[in-house]
Amino acid sequence: MHGLLRASCRASCRASALLVLLLAGPVAAVEDDREALTRFAATGAVTSRRLQQDLSQALWPQQQLRAALSRSYGLSITQVSRYLASPPGVALLLQQLPWWSPELAPQARQAALRSAIVADSRDGSVSLLGVLQRLPVPFVLAEDAHPAQPQPQTTALVCGCPQDCGRSSLAHLAFLMACLQAGATGGR
């Protein structure tokens, strides 16, 4: 009898959920640039307007950015976890927030980025493409990103992107991987 009630309840819950979706009307497609970045890394093809715009804002050649997407950095999950829990690690993540998915709350982006970096380090290495693929939220290249605000003096030793990153989100995020390795390994 209880099994029959549970099955009936599940069916009515599904029907209610379907009714809510139908009444809500069309849902906007979630934008996500990961597919375009994956294709760019694999073939060099630029298949989205945002990626094309971002590449035009980079001072690095496209081939360097393409290679930077896939480049792996040897880091253990222990090294990454410790570093990202430290004040310089937190500051490094905060520096990256203006460069992607600006419609998401900063706290959500920070937590998602940290989670994706840790998840990608489970095999002993991290790459930007691996991190992006593990983000639990949509990834959109920021179209009008502004450079990160100067960090407080307590985080003065945080790695920053050199001037040749330009206003390219991809360049700034690619440089994040090198900064992550330097911070997590103590600059070794």
Disulfide bonds with the S-S distance in Angstrom:
Cys159-Cys179 2.01
Cys161-Cys165 1.53
